[in-house]
Amino acid sequence: MKFQERASTVLGELGKVFEKIDEKEMGCLFEQSLLILHDLMILTLMEKMRITPSQMAKRHRNVE
């Protein structure tokens, strides 16, 4: 179900603005959400451990 199909609901009437959100194939939206969550977890750990972005870059390994 897409969001614009629910325009007749109470919240839909209150919103007056509708965005079409395309459905992603093969769970891409889920994977993208996990990447965002992972980034948030890393940033939170960096803050709690008082690690700067430059210190983190030194620890990063390029495995390509």
Phi and psi restraints in degrees (value plus and minus 20) as a CYANA .aco file:
   2 LYS   PHI    -119.5   -79.5
   2 LYS   PSI     136.0   176.0
   3 PHE   PHI     -82.7   -42.7
   3 PHE   PSI     -57.2   -17.2
   4 GLN   PHI     -87.7   -47.7
   4 GLN   PSI     -37.0     3.0
   5 GLU   PHI     -95.4   -55.4
   5 GLU   PSI     -34.6     5.4
   6 ARG   PHI    -122.1   -82.1
   6 ARG   PSI       1.9    41.9
   7 ALA   PHI     -84.0   -44.0
   7 ALA   PSI     -40.7    -0.7
   8 SER   PHI    -104.4   -64.4
   8 SER   PSI     -21.1    18.9
   9 THR   PHI     -97.8   -57.8
   9 THR   PSI     148.3   188.3
  10 VAL   PHI     -79.6   -39.6
  10 VAL   PSI     -68.2   -28.2
  11 LEU   PHI     -85.4   -45.4
  11 LEU   PSI     -55.3   -15.3
  12 GLY   PHI     -83.0   -43.0
  12 GLY   PSI     -60.5   -20.5
  13 GLU   PHI     -86.6   -46.6
  13 GLU   PSI     -56.9   -16.9
  14 LEU   PHI     -91.2   -51.2
  14 LEU   PSI     -52.4   -12.4
  15 GLY   PHI     -90.0   -50.0
  15 GLY   PSI     -65.5   -25.5
  16 LYS   PHI      41.7    81.7
  16 LYS   PSI     -21.7    18.3
  17 VAL   PHI    -148.0  -108.0
  17 VAL   PSI     108.1   148.1
  18 PHE   PHI    -148.2  -108.2
  18 PHE   PSI     111.8   151.8
  19 GLU   PHI    -129.1   -89.1
  19 GLU   PSI     119.6   159.6
  20 LYS   PHI    -108.5   -68.5
  20 LYS   PSI     101.1   141.1
  21 ILE   PHI    -130.1   -90.1
  21 ILE   PSI      94.8   134.8
  22 ASP   PHI     -90.2   -50.2
  22 ASP   PSI     122.4   162.4
  23 GLU   PHI     -99.4   -59.4
  23 GLU   PSI     114.4   154.4
  24 LYS   PHI    -109.0   -69.0
  24 LYS   PSI     123.6   163.6
  25 GLU   PHI    -101.3   -61.3
  25 GLU   PSI     130.4   170.4
  26 MET   PHI      36.5    76.5
  26 MET   PSI      11.7    51.7
  27 GLY   PHI      55.3    95.3
  27 GLY   PSI       1.5    41.5
  28 CYS   PHI     -80.3   -40.3
  28 CYS   PSI     -56.6   -16.6
  29 LEU   PHI     -85.1   -45.1
  29 LEU   PSI     -59.6   -19.6
  30 PHE   PHI     -82.6   -42.6
  30 PHE   PSI     -65.4   -25.4
  31 GLU   PHI     -83.6   -43.6
  31 GLU   PSI     -60.4   -20.4
  32 GLN   PHI     -84.6   -44.6
  32 GLN   PSI     -59.4   -19.4
  33 SER   PHI     -83.1   -43.1
  33 SER   PSI     -59.3   -19.3
  34 LEU   PHI     -85.3   -45.3
  34 LEU   PSI     -57.9   -17.9
  35 LEU   PHI     -83.4   -43.4
  35 LEU   PSI     -61.7   -21.7
  36 ILE   PHI     -85.1   -45.1
  36 ILE   PSI     -63.6   -23.6
  37 LEU   PHI     -81.3   -41.3
  37 LEU   PSI     -62.7   -22.7
  38 HIS   PHI     -81.7   -41.7
  38 HIS   PSI     -65.3   -25.3
  39 ASP   PHI     -79.7   -39.7
  39 ASP   PSI     -61.7   -21.7
  40 LEU   PHI     -83.6   -43.6
  40 LEU   PSI     -60.8   -20.8
  41 MET   PHI     -83.5   -43.5
  41 MET   PSI     -63.0   -23.0
  42 ILE   PHI     -84.3   -44.3
  42 ILE   PSI     -64.4   -24.4
  43 LEU   PHI     -83.1   -43.1
  43 LEU   PSI     -58.1   -18.1
  44 THR   PHI     -85.4   -45.4
  44 THR   PSI     -64.0   -24.0
  45 LEU   PHI     -83.5   -43.5
  45 LEU   PSI     -60.6   -20.6
  46 MET   PHI     -80.2   -40.2
  46 MET   PSI     -61.8   -21.8
  47 GLU   PHI     -86.0   -46.0
  47 GLU   PSI     -65.6   -25.6
  48 LYS   PHI     -87.6   -47.6
  48 LYS   PSI     -53.5   -13.5
  49 MET   PHI    -111.8   -71.8
  49 MET   PSI     -20.9    19.1
  50 ARG   PHI      35.6    75.6
  50 ARG   PSI      30.0    70.0
  51 ILE   PHI    -124.0   -84.0
  51 ILE   PSI     109.1   149.1
  52 THR   PHI    -102.9   -62.9
  52 THR   PSI     140.2   180.2
  53 PRO   PHI     -78.1   -38.1
  53 PRO   PSI     -54.8   -14.8
  54 SER   PHI     -89.0   -49.0
  54 SER   PSI     -56.4   -16.4
  55 GLN   PHI     -85.9   -45.9
  55 GLN   PSI     -59.5   -19.5
  56 MET   PHI     -86.1   -46.1
  56 MET   PSI     -58.3   -18.3
  57 ALA   PHI     -83.3   -43.3
  57 ALA   PSI     -54.8   -14.8
  58 LYS   PHI     -86.5   -46.5
  58 LYS   PSI     -50.1   -10.1
  59 ARG   PHI    -103.5   -63.5
  59 ARG   PSI     -36.0     4.0
  60 HIS   PHI     -92.8   -52.8
  60 HIS   PSI     117.0   157.0
  61 ARG   PHI    -136.4   -96.4
  61 ARG   PSI     117.6   157.6
  62 ASN   PHI    -114.7   -74.7
  62 ASN   PSI      91.9   131.9
  63 VAL   PHI    -118.5   -78.5
  63 VAL   PSI      -7.1    32.9
